[in-house]
Amino acid sequence: QVQLVESGGGLVQAGGSLRLSCAASGRTSSTYTLGWFRQAPGKEREFVAAISWTGGNTNYADSVKDRFSISRDNAKNAVYLQMNSLKPEDTGLYYCAAGGPVAILRQRSTDFHSWGQGTQVTVSS
């Protein structure tokens, strides 16, 4: 099993930036793909971004492309999400997730086997 702990959430004004971090521990060999999802109140959890083991492959939701950037540091067993030009619609609980190789190809939560508890991001207008 792998444990994931997110940090870095907070309250920011529209147009601002935040950087989320996620630390993995335990069976980190199962973290081929690391990703971020988010869930707004009353809405379903949605895919945000994912990155492969080497960092050579990334996948972004259309709504965040060109504003968000995902990266990872395997030496630290960590994944990051740099969020720029934030909008009120980016508000939600952001989850870190780990999955196998297929998870980088699709934007499906069912491809991810481990989840963190989430960190809250609130963007005010």
Number of C-alpha atoms within 10 A of each C-alpha: 12 17 17 23 18 23 18 14 18 14 13 18 14 17 14 14 16 18 16 22 20 25 17 22 15 11 10 16 12 17 24 18 25 32 32 26 22 22 19 17 9 6 9 9 17 17 22 25 25 31 27 23 19 13 16 8 12 19 20 21 14 11 12 17 12 11 13 20 19 23 21 21 13 14 6 10 16 19 25 23 22 14 20 17 15 23 19 15 13 21 20 21 18 26 26 31 29 26 22 17 16 14 23 24 15 13 20 14 19 9 18 21 15 17 21 19 14 22 21 19 22 21 19 16 11
